[in-house]
Amino acid sequence: MNIYEMHGYESRQDYLEQLAEENGANLETVLALADILGEDEDFDGLASSVEDWNWDISE
């Protein structure tokens, strides 16, 4: 069992897709951030970055 499965996801891709969806984020941007930060930051730095980002560009 890998870290993603331990957190209830099928895979890293599934986790990243759900992270984007839950935060109203653009999936391509989340994937780019994940690529830059690396897997070690998926549940820490990446999650914080996605949660903190203002995804509503209409404001």
Phi and psi in radians as a Rosetta constraint file:
Dihedral C 1 N 2 CA 2 C 2 CIRCULARHARMONIC -1.680 0.35
Dihedral N 2 CA 2 C 2 N 3 CIRCULARHARMONIC 3.075 0.35
Dihedral C 2 N 3 CA 3 C 3 CIRCULARHARMONIC -1.044 0.35
Dihedral N 3 CA 3 C 3 N 4 CIRCULARHARMONIC -0.622 0.35
Dihedral C 3 N 4 CA 4 C 4 CIRCULARHARMONIC -1.209 0.35
Dihedral N 4 CA 4 C 4 N 5 CIRCULARHARMONIC -0.747 0.35
Dihedral C 4 N 5 CA 5 C 5 CIRCULARHARMONIC -1.142 0.35
Dihedral N 5 CA 5 C 5 N 6 CIRCULARHARMONIC -0.622 0.35
Dihedral C 5 N 6 CA 6 C 6 CIRCULARHARMONIC -1.125 0.35
Dihedral N 6 CA 6 C 6 N 7 CIRCULARHARMONIC -0.467 0.35
Dihedral C 6 N 7 CA 7 C 7 CIRCULARHARMONIC -1.671 0.35
Dihedral N 7 CA 7 C 7 N 8 CIRCULARHARMONIC 0.101 0.35
Dihedral C 7 N 8 CA 8 C 8 CIRCULARHARMONIC 1.631 0.35
Dihedral N 8 CA 8 C 8 N 9 CIRCULARHARMONIC 0.240 0.35
Dihedral C 8 N 9 CA 9 C 9 CIRCULARHARMONIC -1.866 0.35
Dihedral N 9 CA 9 C 9 N 10 CIRCULARHARMONIC 2.717 0.35
Dihedral C 9 N 10 CA 10 C 10 CIRCULARHARMONIC -1.310 0.35
Dihedral N 10 CA 10 C 10 N 11 CIRCULARHARMONIC -0.571 0.35
Dihedral C 10 N 11 CA 11 C 11 CIRCULARHARMONIC -2.874 0.35
Dihedral N 11 CA 11 C 11 N 12 CIRCULARHARMONIC 3.085 0.35
Dihedral C 11 N 12 CA 12 C 12 CIRCULARHARMONIC -1.092 0.35
Dihedral N 12 CA 12 C 12 N 13 CIRCULARHARMONIC -0.740 0.35
Dihedral C 12 N 13 CA 13 C 13 CIRCULARHARMONIC -1.031 0.35
Dihedral N 13 CA 13 C 13 N 14 CIRCULARHARMONIC -0.777 0.35
Dihedral C 13 N 14 CA 14 C 14 CIRCULARHARMONIC -1.051 0.35
Dihedral N 14 CA 14 C 14 N 15 CIRCULARHARMONIC -0.781 0.35
Dihedral C 14 N 15 CA 15 C 15 CIRCULARHARMONIC -1.038 0.35
Dihedral N 15 CA 15 C 15 N 16 CIRCULARHARMONIC -0.839 0.35
Dihedral C 15 N 16 CA 16 C 16 CIRCULARHARMONIC -1.127 0.35
Dihedral N 16 CA 16 C 16 N 17 CIRCULARHARMONIC -0.693 0.35
Dihedral C 16 N 17 CA 17 C 17 CIRCULARHARMONIC -1.106 0.35
Dihedral N 17 CA 17 C 17 N 18 CIRCULARHARMONIC -0.754 0.35
Dihedral C 17 N 18 CA 18 C 18 CIRCULARHARMONIC -1.214 0.35
Dihedral N 18 CA 18 C 18 N 19 CIRCULARHARMONIC -0.652 0.35
Dihedral C 18 N 19 CA 19 C 19 CIRCULARHARMONIC -1.043 0.35
Dihedral N 19 CA 19 C 19 N 20 CIRCULARHARMONIC -0.791 0.35
Dihedral C 19 N 20 CA 20 C 20 CIRCULARHARMONIC -1.099 0.35
Dihedral N 20 CA 20 C 20 N 21 CIRCULARHARMONIC -0.843 0.35
Dihedral C 20 N 21 CA 21 C 21 CIRCULARHARMONIC -1.082 0.35
Dihedral N 21 CA 21 C 21 N 22 CIRCULARHARMONIC -0.789 0.35
Dihedral C 21 N 22 CA 22 C 22 CIRCULARHARMONIC -1.109 0.35
Dihedral N 22 CA 22 C 22 N 23 CIRCULARHARMONIC -0.439 0.35
Dihedral C 22 N 23 CA 23 C 23 CIRCULARHARMONIC -1.890 0.35
Dihedral N 23 CA 23 C 23 N 24 CIRCULARHARMONIC 0.121 0.35
Dihedral C 23 N 24 CA 24 C 24 CIRCULARHARMONIC 1.099 0.35
Dihedral N 24 CA 24 C 24 N 25 CIRCULARHARMONIC 0.558 0.35
Dihedral C 24 N 25 CA 25 C 25 CIRCULARHARMONIC -1.699 0.35
Dihedral N 25 CA 25 C 25 N 26 CIRCULARHARMONIC 2.729 0.35
Dihedral C 25 N 26 CA 26 C 26 CIRCULARHARMONIC -1.298 0.35
Dihedral N 26 CA 26 C 26 N 27 CIRCULARHARMONIC 2.157 0.35
Dihedral C 26 N 27 CA 27 C 27 CIRCULARHARMONIC -1.033 0.35
Dihedral N 27 CA 27 C 27 N 28 CIRCULARHARMONIC -0.707 0.35
Dihedral C 27 N 28 CA 28 C 28 CIRCULARHARMONIC -1.069 0.35
Dihedral N 28 CA 28 C 28 N 29 CIRCULARHARMONIC -0.649 0.35
Dihedral C 28 N 29 CA 29 C 29 CIRCULARHARMONIC -1.201 0.35
Dihedral N 29 CA 29 C 29 N 30 CIRCULARHARMONIC -0.746 0.35
Dihedral C 29 N 30 CA 30 C 30 CIRCULARHARMONIC -1.078 0.35
Dihedral N 30 CA 30 C 30 N 31 CIRCULARHARMONIC -0.737 0.35
Dihedral C 30 N 31 CA 31 C 31 CIRCULARHARMONIC -1.101 0.35
Dihedral N 31 CA 31 C 31 N 32 CIRCULARHARMONIC -0.691 0.35
Dihedral C 31 N 32 CA 32 C 32 CIRCULARHARMONIC -1.149 0.35
Dihedral N 32 CA 32 C 32 N 33 CIRCULARHARMONIC -0.777 0.35
Dihedral C 32 N 33 CA 33 C 33 CIRCULARHARMONIC -1.076 0.35
Dihedral N 33 CA 33 C 33 N 34 CIRCULARHARMONIC -0.731 0.35
Dihedral C 33 N 34 CA 34 C 34 CIRCULARHARMONIC -1.088 0.35
Dihedral N 34 CA 34 C 34 N 35 CIRCULARHARMONIC -0.673 0.35
Dihedral C 34 N 35 CA 35 C 35 CIRCULARHARMONIC -1.145 0.35
Dihedral N 35 CA 35 C 35 N 36 CIRCULARHARMONIC -0.737 0.35
Dihedral C 35 N 36 CA 36 C 36 CIRCULARHARMONIC -1.192 0.35
Dihedral N 36 CA 36 C 36 N 37 CIRCULARHARMONIC -0.803 0.35
Dihedral C 36 N 37 CA 37 C 37 CIRCULARHARMONIC -1.378 0.35
Dihedral N 37 CA 37 C 37 N 38 CIRCULARHARMONIC -0.503 0.35
Dihedral C 37 N 38 CA 38 C 38 CIRCULARHARMONIC 1.516 0.35
Dihedral N 38 CA 38 C 38 N 39 CIRCULARHARMONIC 2.825 0.35
Dihedral C 38 N 39 CA 39 C 39 CIRCULARHARMONIC -1.061 0.35
Dihedral N 39 CA 39 C 39 N 40 CIRCULARHARMONIC -0.512 0.35
Dihedral C 39 N 40 CA 40 C 40 CIRCULARHARMONIC -1.093 0.35
Dihedral N 40 CA 40 C 40 N 41 CIRCULARHARMONIC -0.364 0.35
Dihedral C 40 N 41 CA 41 C 41 CIRCULARHARMONIC -1.808 0.35
Dihedral N 41 CA 41 C 41 N 42 CIRCULARHARMONIC 0.101 0.35
Dihedral C 41 N 42 CA 42 C 42 CIRCULARHARMONIC -0.976 0.35
Dihedral N 42 CA 42 C 42 N 43 CIRCULARHARMONIC -0.749 0.35
Dihedral C 42 N 43 CA 43 C 43 CIRCULARHARMONIC -1.738 0.35
Dihedral N 43 CA 43 C 43 N 44 CIRCULARHARMONIC 0.129 0.35
Dihedral C 43 N 44 CA 44 C 44 CIRCULARHARMONIC -2.227 0.35
Dihedral N 44 CA 44 C 44 N 45 CIRCULARHARMONIC -1.543 0.35
Dihedral C 44 N 45 CA 45 C 45 CIRCULARHARMONIC -1.087 0.35
Dihedral N 45 CA 45 C 45 N 46 CIRCULARHARMONIC -0.733 0.35
Dihedral C 45 N 46 CA 46 C 46 CIRCULARHARMONIC -1.165 0.35
Dihedral N 46 CA 46 C 46 N 47 CIRCULARHARMONIC -0.850 0.35
Dihedral C 46 N 47 CA 47 C 47 CIRCULARHARMONIC -1.023 0.35
Dihedral N 47 CA 47 C 47 N 48 CIRCULARHARMONIC -0.764 0.35
Dihedral C 47 N 48 CA 48 C 48 CIRCULARHARMONIC -1.109 0.35
Dihedral N 48 CA 48 C 48 N 49 CIRCULARHARMONIC -0.761 0.35
Dihedral C 48 N 49 CA 49 C 49 CIRCULARHARMONIC -1.077 0.35
Dihedral N 49 CA 49 C 49 N 50 CIRCULARHARMONIC -0.780 0.35
Dihedral C 49 N 50 CA 50 C 50 CIRCULARHARMONIC -1.177 0.35
Dihedral N 50 CA 50 C 50 N 51 CIRCULARHARMONIC -0.731 0.35
Dihedral C 50 N 51 CA 51 C 51 CIRCULARHARMONIC -1.166 0.35
Dihedral N 51 CA 51 C 51 N 52 CIRCULARHARMONIC -0.631 0.35
Dihedral C 51 N 52 CA 52 C 52 CIRCULARHARMONIC -1.408 0.35
Dihedral N 52 CA 52 C 52 N 53 CIRCULARHARMONIC -0.392 0.35
Dihedral C 52 N 53 CA 53 C 53 CIRCULARHARMONIC -1.161 0.35
Dihedral N 53 CA 53 C 53 N 54 CIRCULARHARMONIC 2.447 0.35
Dihedral C 53 N 54 CA 54 C 54 CIRCULARHARMONIC -1.513 0.35
Dihedral N 54 CA 54 C 54 N 55 CIRCULARHARMONIC 1.704 0.35
Dihedral C 54 N 55 CA 55 C 55 CIRCULARHARMONIC -1.456 0.35
Dihedral N 55 CA 55 C 55 N 56 CIRCULARHARMONIC -0.182 0.35
Dihedral C 55 N 56 CA 56 C 56 CIRCULARHARMONIC -1.505 0.35
Dihedral N 56 CA 56 C 56 N 57 CIRCULARHARMONIC 1.684 0.35
Dihedral C 56 N 57 CA 57 C 57 CIRCULARHARMONIC -1.397 0.35
Dihedral N 57 CA 57 C 57 N 58 CIRCULARHARMONIC -0.031 0.35
Dihedral C 57 N 58 CA 58 C 58 CIRCULARHARMONIC -1.419 0.35
Dihedral N 58 CA 58 C 58 N 59 CIRCULARHARMONIC -0.193 0.35
